[in-house]
Amino acid sequence: MHLPSSKDIRRMRKRLGLTQTDLAQRANVSQSLIARIESGSVDPRLSTLKRILEALEESTKEQRYTTAEDVMCQTVISTGPEDLLAHAADLMRENAVSQLPVIDKGKQIGAIVETSIVSEIIDSPKALNKKVKEVMGTHLPSVDPKANVEDVYKLIKEGHPAVLVEQEGKFLGIITKIDLISYHFKWPPVGPTQ
């Protein structure tokens, strides 16, 4: 049986938005014991660890199911395949975003990321006159608005720069790394974040 480490317990507690005091009360132990366990300065008895894990599990069940639409930014800034890289770069700069879905006739056919534009410029100063379709990469993955945000975390962790939220062929929003960070820490949204 794999027992969670002190770092695992701290990570789970923080992810649930619990303070050490909250967890201590739920597990019927002292806050100082939680602090010592999380710092790794004490190994709890198995019965104490079991109570802490049960409290964490119960807190997980109490949490509201977080969906993609809870986290997404509703502004989806995009470009077209026939647009010039210069136009895509301007959109990125003006909106402080690092990737754009490439939309053609209402369908996503690819994505352009700032690193691709930079690579093209380094290779040739005239690269900004290329069309987006010549440089774009594979499309961004999409999820249903009711998808569990954990599915979005997995897609971002796989290396996708963003995830589109789509329903019945309509783009409802986009989720980027900063959206996930902002949601996790309950920061207010700051506008377009792709």
N, C-alpha and C positions, 0 to 999 in steps of 0.2 A: 504494500500500500504506500502510495506517495503522499507524504505529509507536506503541507505548504510551508514555505520558508517564511521568515520574518518579513522579507520584502514582499512576498506574495500576499500576506495578510494586510500589510500597509496598502498595497496596490488595490486590493479588493475593497478595503474600507474607503479609500479615497474615490474610487470609481463609483461607489454607491453614494458618495457625498456625505458620509458619516464622519463626525469628529471622533477622536479617541474616547471622549466622554460618552458620546452616543453609543458607541460600540460596547463600552464598559457596562453601561446601564442595561443594554439589551442582553449581554452575556452574564450579567450579575457578577462582575469582577471589578476591581478598581481601575481607574484611569491610569494610574502609575504603572500597573502591571501591563496594560496594553502598550504603554510607551516603552517599557523595558523589553517586551516581546518584539515590538517593531524595530527597536534599535539593535536587537540581537544580543543583548546583555543577559538575557535569562531565557532558559528553555522551559516552557510551561509543562505542567503535568498533562497527560493525555486527556484526562477528564476536562480540564480547563480549556485545552485546545479544541475539544469537541464542542463545548458550549460556545466558544467564539465562532467557530465555523457554522454552527447552527444559527447563531444570531446573524451572521453574514448572509446565509442562505435565505433566512426569513426576510431580511431587508431586501434581497433581490426580488423575492416574490411580491413585495409590497410596492416596488417601484413601478411606475407607469411604463407600459410598453412604448419605447421610443421608436418612431418611424422616420423614414427618410424625409417626409414632408415636415416633420418637426425641426429638422436640421437645415434643410435646403435654403439656398438663396433663390428668390423667385425671379431674379433678373438673369436671363441667359443671354450673354453677349456672344454673337456668332459672326462668322464670315462665310463667304461663298467660294466655291472652287475656282471661279473665274476672276476673283479679286486678286489684286497684286499683293505681294508680301509687304510692300510699303503700307498698304491700307491695313492689313492685319496687324502690323507692328504699331501703327498709330492707334488702332482700337485697344491694343494691349496697354500702351502707354497712357492713353486718356482715361481708361477705366481701371488702371492698376491691377491688371489680371495677367496671368502667365500662360494661359492656354485658351484656345477658342475652338468650339466645335465647328466643323465645316458642314453647312446645311445646304442641300440642293433640293428644290421642290418639296420642302417640308421634311425631308429625311436627312439624318446625319450620315455622311459618307466618309468622314474622317475627322481628324483634329490636327490643329497646328499648335505647337508649343514654342515658347520663346527660345529654348535651346536650339531648336531646328533653324530658326531664323538667324540666330547668332552664328551657327555653323556655316550657313549659306553666305552670310556677309563676310566671314573670315576667308572663305574660299574665293569669293568674287565680290568686289564692291558694287557691281551692277546687279547683284542677286535680288535686290528689292524690286526689280522690274519683273521677276518671275511670277507666275501665277501660283496661287495657294495650292492648287491641285498637283503641282509639280513637286511640292515639298511636304505636303501633309502626311501625317502618319495614320495609323489605324484609328478607328473611331473610339470614342470614350464609351465605357460600359454604361448601361442604363438600368435603373431599377424602378419598380412600381412605387408610388408615393406611400403605400402602406407597408413597404418592405422594412424589415427590422434594421435599425441603424448598424447593428453588428455586421450585417452583410456588406454594408458600405465600408466599414472599417477594413474588412477582409480585402475588398477590391483595391482600396487605397494602399493597403500593406503589400499587395501584389505588384505595386509599382505604377498603377494608373494615376495620372495627375488629378483627375476629377471623375465624378460620376454624375451622369444626367438622371433626372427624375422625369419619367415619361409615363403617360397613361393614354392608351388608345391612340398612339401616334402623335400625341401632343406633348411638347416639352413644357413641363411645369416649373422646373427649377434645376439647379446644379449644386453639387456638394463638393467642396474642395477640402484640402487638409486643414486650412485655417477655419473653415466652417465647423469641422469636427472638434478642433481645439477650442474654438469659441463656445460651442455647445457644451463641451465637457466641463469647461471652467465657468460656464454661465456668463461669458462676456457678452455685452450687447453687440448685435451685428453692426458692421461698419459700412454697409453698402455692398456693391458688387465685389465678390471675393474670389472669382475664378482666376 
